Each structure stands twice: as structure tokens, then as C-alpha cells.
Amino acid sequence: MAEPVSEQLLRALAHPLRLGLLVELEERGERSPAELATALHADRAIVDEHLAILRGAGLIADDVVPGRVTTTGHGWVEIAQHLRSLQP
């Protein structure tokens, strides 16, 4: 049986901009916060706030290359698939 999905993780996935950040990172690899803000047409400060939420949920890491952000491989795609499988 799959491990339960935490409330923190669900909250992190519940915002369209955060999902957009994850998709951008998954499709294009590591990016700087400024590059992410430009790609998603969002204010850099707002992107930083959303990155902090994703980091807190363990979905991204920024310690691999200084100044760059990447997904952790924590499996957010698998989580989304799991959630879809729960729908009737």
C-alpha cells in the first residue's frame, strides 16, 4: 500500500504557480529563480515565496548548484498520478 500523502505536500501542490514551477523544472532541468520568474511571467519575489513552500515540502532542492533550483526526484509526478487514481 502506498504511503499516505502529507497535508504539507498536498498544500504545496495546490497552487497553479507552484505546479508551473515544478513542470518548468521537470521539463527544462535546473534553473535559477530569476529564470523561473521570467519563464512563468511572475514576479521574482512571488516565485521565491512559492519556491520556499516547495522546498519545505521536499519537492525541490537548491543546494546541488549554488543559485540554481532543481526538482528533488521526490516523485511529484508519481504523487499526481496517485491522486488521479483516487478519483472515482
N, C-alpha and C positions, 0 to 999 in steps of 0.2 A: 504494500500500500504506500502511496506517495506521502511524503512528509507534508504536514499542513503548511499552508502559505500564511506567513505572518501578516498581521494588520499593517505593520510598517511597510512591508513590501507592497501590499495592495494599495496603500495610500500613495506610495511612490509611483506606481503605475497608473494612478487615477487622473493624471493631468495630461492634456494633449501635448503641451510643450515638452514635458519630460519624456513622453513616448517618442516625440520627434527627435529629441536629443539621443535617445537610445538607438533609434533607427539610423540616424546620421552616423553615429559611432560604429554601429554594426556594418553599415554599408561602405563606409569610407575609412574605417580604422581610426587610429588615434588622431585627435585634433586638439587645438588649443581652444580655450573658452571663447576667445575672440573670433576664431574661425567658425565655431558653432553658432555664435550670435549672428554672424553675417549670413551663414547658410540658412538659418531659420528666420531671418528678418526680425530678430528680437533684440531688445536692449541687453547689453552686456551684464549689467547689474542683475537683471531678472534671470538671465541664464546662470549666473553664478549662484543665485539662491536655489534654483532648481537642481543644479549640479550637486549642491550640498545635500539636498534631500536624497538624490540618487546614490550619492556616496554613503550616506547614513544607512541606506537600505542594502548596501553591499553590491549594488549593481554596476558601479563604475569605480575606477581607481585612477589616481593621478600621480602615482609615485614611480611608475615604470620609466618615463622620460620626463624630466622636470619641465613644467609648464604645459604639458600635454595631458589629455584625458583619454581614457580608453575604457571599453567595457571589461568587466572582470571575468567574463566567461561564466558568470554565476548562473546563467541559463534563463535570462528573462524571456527569451523566445519560447523555451520549454514551459515556462510558467504561463505565458499567454495561451499556449496550446492546451495546457492542463485546464485553465479556466474555461476555455471554449468547450472542452469535453464535458464540463459540468452542466452546461446548458441543456435543458430538456429537448 
